[in-house]
Amino acid sequence: MDVAMQRGETIKSRQRAGPENQRLSSVMKQAKPFNVKHAALAATIGNMLEFYDFITYSFFAIQIGHAFFPVQSEYGSLMLSLATFGAGFVTRPIGGIVLGIYSDRIGRRPAMLLSFALMGGAILTISLTPSYNTIGLAAPVIVIAARMVQGFALGGEVGPTTAYLIEIAPPEHRALVVAWQPASQEIAATAGALVGVVLSNTMAPEMLDSYGWRVAFLIGAICLPFGIWMRRTLPETIPHTEAKERSNHLSLARRHIGVIALALMILASGTISTYVTQYMTTYAQNTLHVTPTLAFTVSLVSNGLQIVGALFGGWLADRLGRKPVMVWPQFVTLALTYPTFLWIVHAPGAFSLLVGFGVLSIIGSLPFTAFYATFTEALPQNIRGGVFATVYAVAIASFGGTAQLVVTWLLHVTGNPLAPAWYLLLAAIVGLVAMGLMPETAPVKQRQAKA
């Protein structure tokens, strides 16, 4: 991310970009000197730590099910564990509305600090709660409540962070800077998979069930003070003198209802793809019957490639425009999904799993960086945090929270290991149609149009 700029250079870039960035420049003048690289790192480290805590739950769904939902059926235990994972999505829209609007009215930094603190308390609660065998029914009740707090915090995390990244970035590098939003999520997922590989290699299955998954959660909790410290150093990007202009979110959002509807479709497609991919650790163990070590290794490689894809997608979107980087990789993903699953199911092994999911991961991650930049650029600054957070949270709650349950149910009732591919194909079609209808917002394309 070689876009670090001194304060004076950043202000000049924004002054060329229009009235909104001129107002932002006046805010930055009041802050201490900074560069884009440091500010983006501080914002996305917090985002990464929050997603690590949230995603790690899905990696250890089987072990958490044993700890808090010890029913007679293995399928029942897993479904209860996944339902608790889904409980974290119920409160996401509330967090998106509350913390998103808070970020527009009060500032990006206070909203990001609040969401981070809430997430920290929730993850400590989950990792330290005794098992069902120790305290009975109170154990799953506490875990479900903590997951709902996590969902509220994470619902209000993505909107303010993405808005912050677009506001600190020079126009010619916006997509690359915003790319650190999805990339930080994949870094978190990669870290969770790496922890899973290490723990599954060093612990017996009964140890992993007993306390190994708690170790994974506590590793994230150890990093929480560092994340809070980093976020406290961020410069603010919201002019405090515009409270009246920021007050009427609903009427301003109605003017952009078309873009919002398309964004909801794209986010629904993306979140199904993301959470089905995160479920591949459980899928590989339960359905393909591979070892836990191989299952975690596949997740590690896939998520690592998605980091590369997200950043490369941002780089391309700044040079080629947003729409080509959204549409064509999405089309290729649609074409490759079913053949890849056929190969994996009929020849399960390290090579097919690593290559198959690896190719889908890197190609499938390219479009969404361009989308993040498009959606944030299409929204006015005074509603950007709230609208993005709300739309993102609604899409994630509706489709992300149910994705793993739907896939598990489809596998159970059909007995067909290709069931995840059917769901992914439907999601990819919806996303492709919506991406084709999104407006082009890239500065390079706008300059070409004017010329």
N, C-alpha and C positions, 0 to 999 in steps of 0.2 A: 504494500500500500504506500507507494512513493508519492504521496500527495501532501506531505507536510509543508506548511507554508507559514511564514512569519505573519504577525498580525497585520502589518501594513499591506502585504500582498493580498491577504484574504479580503480585506476591506475593499481594495481596488476591484477585485473580481466581482464582489457583490454589488458594487456601485454600477458596474456595467450591466448587471443582470436585471435591474428594474427596481420599482419603488419598494417592493417587499424586502428585498435584500438591502436596500439603502437604509430602511428602518432597522434591520438587523445589524447593520454596520454600526449604527449609533449605539446600540446596546453593547456590542463588542468593545467599542471604544471605552466604555465605562468599566470593563473587566480587566483583569490582569492580562499581560501578554500571554499568548498561547499559540500552539500550532494545531492544525487539523488532526495530525497523526496522534498526538497525545490525547486530545479530546475524544476522538473516535475510539481509541483504545480504552479509555476510562469508561465510556458508555457501554461498550460491547463486552468488557470483562464482567460487568455486573449482569448483563443479559446472558452471557455464557454460563455463569454460575447458577443463575436461576433455572435455566433450561437443563443444566446437568441434574439438578435435584429433581426436576419434574420428569425428565425422560428416564432417569435411572429406575424409577418405579416400574416402567414397562419392561425393562430388561430383566428384572427380578420378580416378575408377576407370579411365577410358579412358587418361588420360595416365600414370598409375602403371603400368598394364599395359604400355604401350610402353616404359617405363623399365626394368622388372624382368623382364618376360615377353615378349620380342620374338619370338613364334612367327609362323609364316607366316600363319595364319588370324587375322583380326581378332576373330572370335567366340571363338577359343581364347585369345587374349591377354586379352580382357575376362573370360572365365570364370575364368582363373587369377588375375587381379587380384581378382575378387569372392570367389574361394575364400580368398585371403589376407585379405581383409576379414572373411570368416567365421571365420578362424582366431582372431581376437580374441574370438570368442564362446565358444570351447571352454573357455577358462580363466575365464570369468565366474563359473560356479557355485563354482569353488574360491575365487576372490576373495570372492564373496558370503558363503560359509561362514566363511572365515578372518577376514576383516576385519569382517564383521557381528558375529560372536561376540566378537571383540576389542573392538568398540565397546560391547557390552553389559557386558563384564567390566572393561575398563580405562577406557573413556570415549569419547564421540563425537569430541572434538577430536583425540586421538592417531590415531584410525582415519582421520579425514578428512585429516590431515596426511600420513600414510603413503601413502594412495592417491594423493594429489596429487603427491608426490615421485616415485613410481613412474611415473605417467603422464608427468611432465615428462621423465624420462630416456628413456622409450620414444619420445616424439615427436621429441626431438632426434636420436635414432638414425635414425629413418626419414627425416627431412628431410636428414640429412647423409650417408647411405649412397650411395656411387657407384653408377652404373647397371650393368646386366648387361654392357653393352659394355665397361665399364672393368675390372671385377673378376670377371666371369664368374658362376659358380654361387653364389659367396659372397653376392652381392647379394640374391637372393630369400630365401636362408636367413636372413640378418640381418633382413630386413624381416619375415619370418614370425615370428621370435623376438620382435621388438619389438612386433608386433601382439598376441602372446600375453601379454606383460607389460601392455600397455594393457588387454586384456580383464580380466586379474586385478585391476588397479587400479580399473577402472570397475565391475566386479562388486561390489567392496566400497565403492563410493562412494555409491550411491543409497540403500541401507538406512540407514546412519548419518546421512546428510544429511536424509532424510525424517523419521526419528525425532527428530532434533534440532529440526527446524522445528515438529513437533507439540508438542514439550516446551517450547519457549520461547513458544508462542502462547497468548494468553488464550482460554478456551473459545469465546467468541462469535465469534472470528475465526480459528479453526483452519484451516478450508478455504482461506481467502484467503491465510494465511501459507504453508501447504503448497503452494498454487498456484504459488509461486515455484520449486518443484522442476521440474514439467513446463515452466513458462514459461522457466526458465533453459536448459533443453534446446533450446527453440525459439529463444531468443535466440542460442544458439550456432549453430544451423542457419541462422538468418537472417544472422548475421555471416559464416558460411562461404559462403553464397550471394552476399552482397554482395561479398566478396573475389573470388568467381568471376566476377561481372559485370564488376568493374573490370579484372581480369587478362585476361579474354577480349576486352575492348574495347581494351586497350592493348598486347596482345602478339599476334604472329603465331602461327598454330597450332604451328609448329615450336618457337617459343620457349616456348609453354605446355607442350609435351611435354618440352622439355629441362630447364627449371628453373622455369617458372611455378608449377607445383604445389608445389615446394619453398618458394617464397616464401609461399604460403598457410599451410603448416605452421609456418614460422618466425615468422610473425606471432603465432600462438598461443603459441609458445615464449617470445617476448619478454615476454609477460604473466605467465609462471610465477612469478618472484620476488614480484610484487605479490600474487598469489593466496596464496602461502605466508605472506607477512607478514600478510595479512588473517585467515587462519585461525588464526594464532598468538594473535590477540587475542580469540578466542571464549571466553566463559565455558562451563564444563562443566555438564552437566545430569544426570550419573549419580552417585548417592550411592556413594561408595567403600566404605561400611560394609556394603553388601549383597552382597558377593561370593558368599556361600554360597547365597543365594536365586537368584542369577543363574547358578549353575553347571549346573543341569539343564535345558538347553534342550530336549532331545528330549521328555521327559515333559510339559513345559508346552506344547510345540507340538502334541502329540497331542490335547490338550484342545480345540484350536482347528482341528482337521483339516478341518472343513466349510468354514469361512471361508477357510482356506488353499487348498483345492481350487478354490473359486469364484474366488479371487484369481488363481490360476494360469491359469484360463480367460480371465479378463478381460485379464490381462497378455499372454497369447498373442495375443488379438484386437488389443490396442492396439499391440503391437510389430510385428505384420504390417502394420498400417495405417501406422505411423510409418516403417518402413524401405522399404515400397513407395513411400510419398510421397517419401522422400529419393531414391529411385531415379528419380523422374520427370525429373531433370536428364538422366540417361543415356537414359531411355526417349524423351524428347522429341527427343534428337539422333539416336539409333540407329533408332528405329521411326517417329517422325513426321517425321523429317528437317527439323527446324527448326534455326535457327542456334544456336550455343552461347550467344550473348548472350541470346536469347529464353528458352532453356532455363534459364539461371541466373536470369533475371528472374522466371520463373514460380515457381521455388523460393524466391526472395527474398520475393515477395508472399505465397505460401502459408504460409511459416514465420512471417512477420510477423503474419498473421492468426491463426495458432495461438497466438501470445503473447497476443493480445487474448482469444481464446476460453478459454485456460487460466485467466487472471485473472478473467474474467467468470464462468466456471463456478465458481470458488471463492467469489466474492461471492454468487452465487445459492445455492450449497450451504449457506452459513451462514444464509441467510434462509428458504429453502424446504425444506431437508432434503437429504440426500445422494441418496436413491433417485430422486426426480423428475428431478434434474439428470443422473443416470446414464442412466435408461431412455429418456426421450422424445427427447433429441438423438441417442441411438444408433439409435432407430427411424427417425428422419428420415434419418440417414446411410445406413442400409440401403436406404431407399426411393429415395434420389437417386443412389446410386453408379452403377448400370448406365446409366440415362439420360444421366448426365453424361459417361461414357466414350463412349457412342454419339455424342454431340454433338461431343466433342473429336476423335474418330477420323475422322468424316465431314466435319468442317469445321475442320481444324487451322489454327490461327492465333493471333495474340496475344490477340484478344478471347475466343475460346472457351477457350483454355488458362488465361488469367488468371481469368476468371469461374468456369469450371468447377471447377478445382482450388482456387480461393479459397473458394468456397461449401462444398465438401467439407471443407476444412481448418478453417474457423472452427466449423462445426457439429460436426465429428468430434472437436474438441479439448475441447468442453464436458464430456463425461462423465468424463474421466479425472482431473481435479482432484478431483471429488467422490469418485471411487474411492480415490485416494491417501489422502484424509482418512479415509474409512470403514475401510480396511484397517489403517491405523496406530492408529486409535482402538479398533478391535476387539481389538488385541493388547496384552498386559501390557507395561509398560515394560521389564521385565527380560529379555524375549526379542524386543522390538520390532525392534531393529536387525538382529539375526541372521536372524530369520524373514523380515522384509521383504526383506533383501538376497539371501537364498538363493532365495526364491520368484521375485523379480524376475530374478535372474541365470539361473535355470533356464529361465524363460519366454523371456527374451531369447536365450539360447544356443540353445534348441531351435527357435525360430521367427524371431527377428530375424536370426540368423546365416545362415539358409537362405532368407529371404524374397526377397532379390534374385537369388540363384541360381535359385530356383524360377520366378520371373517371367521371367528371361532364358531359362531352359529351355523354359517354356511358349510364349513368343513364338517360339522357334526351331523347336520341333517342330510347332506348330499353324499358324504363319504368320499368326495372328489377332491384330491389335493390341488386341483387347478382352480378351486373356488376363489382364492385371492385375486387371480388374474381377471376374472369376470368383473369384480368390483373395481379394479384398477382401470380396466378398459372403459367402463362407464364414466368414471371420474375424468379420465384423459379426454374423452370426447367433449364433455361439458366445458372443460378448461380451454380446449383448442378453439371452440366456437367463440367463447367470451374474449379470448386473447385477440382473435381476429377483428373484433369490434371495438377494442380499446383505442383511444386516441393516441397519436404519436406526440410525445412531450419532450423528446430529446433536444437539447439546445443545438446540436449539430444539424438535425433535420429542420429545425425552425429557421436556422440561418440559411440553409439551402433553399427553403421555400421562399424566404424574403428575397434572396438573390435572384 
